[in-house]
């Protein structure tokens, strides 16, 4: 069975309406709609903003520490606040919330969805399309690095509050952090639908507490609001340009989670996410950051515990508990995002087939990927054991985030130029400025590579090598099978000479193209029979999230009882071949799945004496192919109706 192929249908795309916008047009002004919007906004608080919403735990602390040294403490604090403020306004609000979120792929977002959207842009050359594909793989690889670092630094930062309250609790920080993190991953197999209902309310309380504590601190030093002026950030660069540049590597900690805003757009819609950010999250974050700045102006010695410096003594441990709950929610959101991106990558043929379980019958996007969950758990635990503190982890954080930000900017610039009709010059002007900021952030973070920035790079490189090996190897694998297969036209000419046609329907999972499936040839060779009705089923995954039901299946009559059936799915959907075949009735062919036999090929890969991929890459591809989920399980074929026919393939 070949990998799903990516095709580019001739569909219009761009800043189209998302599902919520369509709902609005259908229910404008209704009480039901306003209630729906409130529920979506509350849900977005619990899922979308967990990562960026917990940044105050460490972002201000690390930025002020980075700007310290030869600069007066007051200048460092005001400069750090100014940098954080304008980063939240320019990078998150302007670029992501107001611009990039317009680039929805049929309502869906994320680095792969955006890359697929950019790939469909008219009047772009092959070289640009190749760059889009490579950038998408790099972005996905970096996202996996972020998926390991976020749970580690977020939960560890929250639990470290125990040591702030009392040194006698410091020895409990590491064990509790590991217990909480392992518990999060153990919980994944049970699904998060039930506990997910409390995510929104808990995060709403979290943002309310952030705003309240920040405001109470600001009242003591109202002049802290002067940091809104960009002149304080400029003064930092003027007096100590190198120190300010290095500090940008810590400033970026305040904008981690940008990708989540965009990637979760399909779950909640553009408007609820924008509303939650502009009216709740952004004001709460700014009040807390400025509150931390006010507290540090009063007592510079509190910088190592900047987040907890705004809380009264009696509220310290309740705040630690709330911060830990917020950290768990942020971790869950990132893990769910990794599961979702993995499903997309598998559907698009970028990763081997994996078991993907749906943990909820009613909640969209609730999935669980066992293999990825195990790898993430091992990676996160090792990261905590290696770095041991959130301060050390902050050095590793940022490279992945800024890399994905730059890739998103590249992709959306193509969409703006070709699909939004901005033109190349305007797109370069606007997104060129954003790209300059992204590159500056990335360059600053690259200075932290010796201190820990190497970690996300190593993770990303490992993931990229796996994906690229699978892509190249699968292409060579399929090409080898096609070269050894009989042309379909020639086979149909000789079909009448078959000694026996038996009653019933046989479905052979076929590769794209005009070649006879290997399983069909082996069945004919060994059993010397053909069914009266033979269906050559091919699954295609389009570069859109969801394929409409009416376009799900296409039937072509080949004659002599043979039919070519193309089944189309979006990269957000789970292929279900038996369910799709039921729709063939509308095109004149009724298929009783319970009385149909499904034939699939089981291939044993043998390395060639001179492998096309090279020895180490061939070894890796064989291991990946061997570990891939069976096509029968991946395509949901009925277990008691499947026949596997083995063959040996030299690669």
Helices and strands as residue ranges (DSSP letters): E 5-7, H 19-26, H 31-47, H 50-53, G 55-57, H 59-67, H 73-87, I 88-99, G 100-102, H 111-119, H 126-159, H 161-165, G 167-169, H 170-187, G 188-190, H 193-218, G 219-228, H 230-239, H 241-251, G 252-255, H 258-263, H 265-268, H 270-276, I 277-281, H 282-298, G 300-305, G 307-310, G 313-315, H 316-347, E 357-358, E 367-368, H 370-387, H 390-396, H 399-418, H 424-446, I 449-453, H 454-483, H 488-493, G 495-497, E 501-509, H 518-527, E 530-542, G 549-551, E 553-559, E 562-569, H 577-581, G 582-587, G 593-595, E 596-606, H 615-627, H 631-634, G 639-641, E 642-650
